[in-house]
């Protein structure tokens, strides 16, 4: 009986030690890879920022100049970053994170670069769960559809051109998938309207990205 109790204590101690070692290794791995993960995230962010807005349009580091807003008009109440492009210290464009809440498989996170007159410079999808082979054509790696927003202006909230052709607009829908492009078009249109309506406020807001390299 005593030997069984000792065995149980011993086994318990071994399991506890194993758990501590495992937890320690996981924590150490997280610490060691944290900087690498942050570096990769920064590289991906820079890549996307450069894709949606030409380098010669601005002379500031976009990822070091942003404000964060909670605006339901951008598709959800979660915080959205808005990067500010300037040239010779003068406002040029806004790069707006927004959400399409009405995607076929859920939220679609988008980055739209918008000039001050509401003309779209470029758009990229940051995150989505749309159906492979159908809705994932919103990815630039799968299709050039997302580039069709380039250089198109949103004139007003009643601008009926901003819809799929099936609804009387100028944008193509996907074969077998209309919900996804509808959602993205709506989100980009809202981002452009937000940029036009809130330009002064967004450029005057405190910089919340200034210390990201520190």
HELIX and SHEET records of a PDB file:
HELIX    1   1 UNK A    2  UNK A   52  1                                  51    
HELIX    2   2 UNK A   55  UNK A   57  5                                   3    
HELIX    3   3 UNK A   62  UNK A   64  5                                   3    
HELIX    4   4 UNK A   72  UNK A   74  5                                   3    
HELIX    5   5 UNK A  135  UNK A  138  5                                   4    
HELIX    6   6 UNK A  145  UNK A  149  5                                   5    
HELIX    7   7 UNK A  165  UNK A  167  5                                   3    
HELIX    8   8 UNK A  179  UNK A  197  1                                  19    
HELIX    9   9 UNK A  199  UNK A  204  1                                   6    
SHEET    1   A 5 UNK A  66  UNK A  69  0                                        
SHEET    2   A 5 UNK A  80  UNK A  87 -1                                        
SHEET    3   A 5 UNK A  90  UNK A 103 -1                                        
SHEET    4   A 5 UNK A 106  UNK A 115 -1                                        
SHEET    5   A 5 UNK A 120  UNK A 127 -1                                        
END                                                                             
